[in-house]
Amino acid sequence: MNIRNFYLVGIVLLSLGLLYEWNSEQKSKSINKHFDSINSLSVESNEDFVTLESNELSLVVSISSGSIVESRLKKYPVENVDGSLGFRVFGFSDATSFKYYFKSGFTGVSPSFIVKEADSNYVLLEDPVLGVSKKISFSSSPYEVVVYDSSLGGVDGKSYAGLYRSQGRSLDLKRGALEGGMMNNSSYEGVAISSELDPYTTSRLASIDEPLEVLSRSGWVAFVQKYFFAAIIGSDDYIYNYYALPKESGFYRMGYTVEGSSLNNLTYGHEHRLFIGPKIRKDLIERAQNLELAIDMGWFWFLAQPMVFVMDFINGYVNSWGLTIIIFTLLIKLVFWPVTAKSFRSMAALRKITPELNEVKERYKNDRQLAGTETMRLMKKHGANPLGGCLPLLVQMPFFIGFFFALREMVELRYSSLGFWTDLSSPDPYFVLPFVFGVLMLLTQRLNPQPAGMDPTQAQIMKYMPVMFSVFFLFFPAALCLYTVVNTGVQLGQQSYLYKQQGALSKE
């Protein structure tokens, strides 16, 4: 081995070792910080709060306002260790002054509640002066909360329900570069409204300069974020005025008012349906029409969503998302086998005549027009198409991009394991997959024909492309790396087989 390459390999290995140690240290700090931050809205420390518990959710309710000020998903821990608290959708952060909560009631009415009845899974609040009450309980559907606001004598205002959120990133989502932060930060966050007019309308908070309003029967309004979110779901029995309002007093507000539900110009009550849970496509489809669109899968969502359906079907049998990704990647490669075969045959033909193309370029280096004419004649003679290797790959590109977004947004991959990878949604902590991908890319690069007369600088850049991509993959979730490694490995095998079949491997 060249002494220069030996030193280079040593530097890379040392850098990876230091990166691994640093990443382990940061992960340990994150876990310790999580356990040090005991629930700041504990009932013991503040008499204004009451806690409700179901199998899936833990809620903290402010007694005086009747707001749900914190929610934790008990089956989705913040850290992948025993004793970790559940992921928060509603809540607040002392460090950033971030707040996110749910509130409902009647417009124009500001009650101050006291507890009338309470149990572990429901609370009944009332304001005896204003004659209004609120019952918060769990629905029979997992991850759903029922909030019933009522007035014994009726009120002039309309029933409403809203999500109140300050500026800032969602709680408990990993932000570190080696914790999946690159993918997490690029996921869509913003208001989403589904109505009869438009199944999915979105807007980022900073873009709400004036009120957004839409009247619709049924529908829903939500704040969309990575993996977990909250949505207020309407009923077919009422017409709702869905809205998203500009920032006021530090909060963005999104929700609905119930239209035409009054009797003799008085409103007596309304039952609100609130979902707080994971973004699992097959589950969201059953809850409300178009609710699965809250899983934002980019421009090729119409391809990504069927892919998730197929993967979910496969996982029902193998019960391992890692194996599911491998099997589904193999299926995609099998479907596109004829297309890629055509591409590789064209590349093999081009590889075989590369020495002749270089000779033509050298012979006619002072006459570019004649060099071009001779090059095209030579390619036509041997059936080599310079675009043959590109066009078939372009056909596959939308499917691969769709698969990329599908894997990026699937909450099912969070803390899902495969072998010694304990979280497919975060980068490979051992750097095995990025390294394997780099090796496969290097082998693929050696098979691909080098363009005739390539500039030495370009050739040098191409030489280090596998290293550059491997570094980039250090920050990609392990699931995406796994998909890319399997995809590249199968492609390399197919390319080698076809090159051998065409007699192109012996040509250098």
Secondary structure, DSSP 8 states (H G I E B T S, - for coil): --HHHHHHHHHHHHHHHHHHHHHHHHHHHHHHHHHHS--TT-TTT-TTEEEEE-SSEEEEEETTT--EEEEEEEEEESSSSTT--EEESSEEETTTTEEEEEEEEETT-----EEEEE-SSEEEEEETTTTEEEEEEE-SSTTEEEEEEEEEEEESS-EEEEEEE-SS--TT---SGGGTHHHHHHS--EEEEE-SS-S-EEE-GGG--S-EEEEEES-EEEEE-SSEEEEEE--TTSEEEEEEEEEETTEEEEEEEEES--BTTBEEEEEEEEEEEE--HHHHHHHSTTGGGGS---TTHHHHHHHHHHHHHHHHHH--HHHHHHHHHHHHHHHTHHHHHHHHHHHHHHHHTHHHHHHHHHHTTT-HHHHHHHHHHHHHHHT--TTTTTHHHHHHHHHHHHHHHHHHH-GGGTT--BTTB--TTSB-TT-HHHHHHHHHHHHHHHHS---TT--HHHHHHHHTHHHHHHHHHTTSBHHHHHHHHHHHHHHHHHHHHHHHHHT-TT--
